[in-house]
Amino acid sequence: MPLVKGGKITADTFVPVADDAELPGDGAILISAARFLGDAEALSRRAGKLGVVWPNNRDVDDLVPWLDRLAVVALAFPSFRDGRAYSQARVLRERHGYRGELRATGQVLRDQFVFMLRAGFDAFEVKKESDAEAFAATVKRYSVFYQPTGDGRITALHRRMQLRHSESAGQ
Amino acid sequence: MYAYDELDRTLINERVSEFRDQVKRRLSGELTEDEFKMLRLQNGVYLQLHAYMFRVAIPYGTLSSVQLRRLAHVARKYDRGYGHFTTRQNIQFNWIKLAELPDALADLAEVGIHAMQTSGNNTRNVTSDQWAGVAPGEIEDPRIWSELLRQYTTLHPEFSFLPRKFKFAITASAHDRAAIKVHDIGLRLHKNAEGETGFEVLVGGGLGRTPFIGKTIKPFVHGHDLLSYVEAILRVYNQYGRRDNIYKARIKILVHELGIEKFAKEVEDEWLQMRDSALAIDDAVIEDIRSRFSYPAYEKLPHMPEELKKAAHDPLFERWRKNSVFTHKVQGYSIVTLSLKPVGGPPGDATADQMDAIADLADQYSFGEIRVSHEQNLALPHVAKRDLPALWKALDKIGVATPNINLVSDVIACPGLDYCSLANARSIPIAQELTRRFANHDTANLIGPLHINISGCINACGHHHVGHIGILGVEKNGEEFYQITIGGRADENAEVGTLIGPAVPYGEVADVVEDIVEAYLALRARPDELFIDTVKRLGVEPFRERVYATR
């Protein structure tokens, strides 16, 4: 699946490692939540960048003590209909201040890009090549947003207030 | 009326353009039907028995005459010349072509109408009291808060893929016309002991397969905290709502399984961590929304104008006035309900010509404003009393002056097996038959207020659980049968009705309803004891006896 990062299709430098496979001595790896939590202390001291694939039915609070040692948190969309990872993303970004890569993985389609970006994702393992290619155009589709989220975009409510103030200042 | 500005219009247009692209990708095969399904549902497009069905939002039930005319245009140009007003302040078109849907949406967008989130597993169209802003004694116009919620819930980046659909309703009156107790979140605007305005928040109400009356999760949430509190509820639901079983995925099941205290604690914990976030609303924001609602420049008019005194000599006018005209908060004005339940007609249907004519009458007599009720009727909210006689004649001419509001033939019904792919039984012909049986106004008036609700399947779009008499279509060995409940209600004292006995075949439903009504007439303590109160006092047994003694 193509990886979109920084708005462009990018080579994935992280190697997924299965739970029963041996870990490479160094290099960037992506492992499961279960494997990570099994020996979090040692794994987070390992040479090479570390990423964790977090299931969408597990409380992200368990991950919080380790956030500053993780280079990637990958949240799963087992189906594009299942929106639990949107909540996890916002909690990680907005409540726990996670600043590393937040990757959407699983059934990721172009029609979710705007929602995902707004929830705090900045990397996308996209299911279809054509969707990945359409990323830049798709995310520009909306210019008005009604809800405040951690992405810092100003809401329509506050934009109106600003417009009103600048109008009254100009009078 | 609320005026959409450039920002709202831009968003709606961006949505139309996105949907146009999605339809194109579906038609080219780039999107599978499974992928497209969720996207079309989020734009109000269902695949029904015969064709695509298109559901358009009428947020909090308020329409301008310009918007109603545009709905008529869509009915005429893209459909078969009529539309169906539903129990959730939406209008549905039944015969629309997929390839033409983006054009229909673009036509609607020009007048600030959209179909965003009228279906799908997201927050749905926010509904409210159809008398909002004109009801005597309401705390304040609940549409200001409804509009705040409309904006907040539209294309929410966290809650567009919930476990199941999610419905809000809001009222600011003591008498609940918005059925808030049978919604996922019900909001009742009221004043606390300190005189501050805020919301009682109810959660977990709903009908369908497992009906529940909503429970109070918090007696008072200040307006400043409304969005953060709602977000906390939705986040808890998004995380913990069941996704393994579609029938157990609504928030009512989560609330029921956890218990309201435990659920409330989860929400409180979540809320306390975010109540001071960007979701906190200050008074300036509320005032800004309030300032974009315009209200009519009412005249100072006499309570009883000459025109009304004169018309009172006409018994037909008086009959209509007593049934369909309601008290307005401003002296000299009335709220007029237009019945979309003519004798022998499908409840809630209006033709394009009727819609155009009603739009013209709204311009002439109601400051260009129309309301849509969950009872599937329309209303003109600001009619000067002196205009009532002329308005009545005009409404009668187009067939929307049947004086049966709240009476036994003001039937609520879903489209049933005639249109809906989910239905097990017909609803419309039963409703039509009941309007014929109770066509005599004197009889209906003698019976008094009595709500009949019909659903063609367990999904309960006709809200049968909360009908004073509820009729639910079921299928047995390939035949249509109907379960009958009594004692349900959807107001501030909402209750789920009780089944009176075994289901009856299609051909007997109207007879059974007549039996129930006759039993009530014989059993009521006084002529002014309502059907619903007689059932409350006596229980179902005497009704069961009357219906099944001879069957």
Chai-1 contact restraints between the chains, C-beta under 6 A:
chainA,res_idxA,chainB,res_idxB,connection_type,confidence,min_distance_angstrom,max_distance_angstrom,comment,restraint_id
A,R81,B,M38,contact,1.0,0.0,6.0,A-B,restraint_1
A,R81,B,F161,contact,1.0,0.0,6.0,A-B,restraint_2
A,G83,B,F161,contact,1.0,0.0,6.0,A-B,restraint_3
A,R84,B,Q239,contact,1.0,0.0,6.0,A-B,restraint_4
A,Y86,B,E158,contact,1.0,0.0,6.0,A-B,restraint_5
A,S87,B,E158,contact,1.0,0.0,6.0,A-B,restraint_6
A,S87,B,R235,contact,1.0,0.0,6.0,A-B,restraint_7
A,S87,B,N238,contact,1.0,0.0,6.0,A-B,restraint_8
A,S87,B,Q239,contact,1.0,0.0,6.0,A-B,restraint_9
A,R90,B,E158,contact,1.0,0.0,6.0,A-B,restraint_10
A,D111,B,L39,contact,1.0,0.0,6.0,A-B,restraint_11
A,F115,B,P157,contact,1.0,0.0,6.0,A-B,restraint_12
A,F115,B,S160,contact,1.0,0.0,6.0,A-B,restraint_13
A,R118,B,P157,contact,1.0,0.0,6.0,A-B,restraint_14
A,A119,B,P157,contact,1.0,0.0,6.0,A-B,restraint_15
A,A119,B,E158,contact,1.0,0.0,6.0,A-B,restraint_16
A,R141,B,E14,contact,1.0,0.0,6.0,A-B,restraint_17
A,R141,B,E18,contact,1.0,0.0,6.0,A-B,restraint_18
A,Y142,B,E14,contact,1.0,0.0,6.0,A-B,restraint_19
A,V144,B,L7,contact,1.0,0.0,6.0,A-B,restraint_20
A,V144,B,T10,contact,1.0,0.0,6.0,A-B,restraint_21
A,V144,B,L11,contact,1.0,0.0,6.0,A-B,restraint_22
A,Y146,B,Q151,contact,1.0,0.0,6.0,A-B,restraint_23
A,Y146,B,T154,contact,1.0,0.0,6.0,A-B,restraint_24
A,Q147,B,Y152,contact,1.0,0.0,6.0,A-B,restraint_25
A,Q147,B,H156,contact,1.0,0.0,6.0,A-B,restraint_26
A,P148,B,A278,contact,1.0,0.0,6.0,A-B,restraint_27
A,T149,B,P157,contact,1.0,0.0,6.0,A-B,restraint_28
A,A156,B,L7,contact,1.0,0.0,6.0,A-B,restraint_29
A,L157,B,V285,contact,1.0,0.0,6.0,A-B,restraint_30
A,R160,B,D288,contact,1.0,0.0,6.0,A-B,restraint_31
A,M161,B,D288,contact,1.0,0.0,6.0,A-B,restraint_32
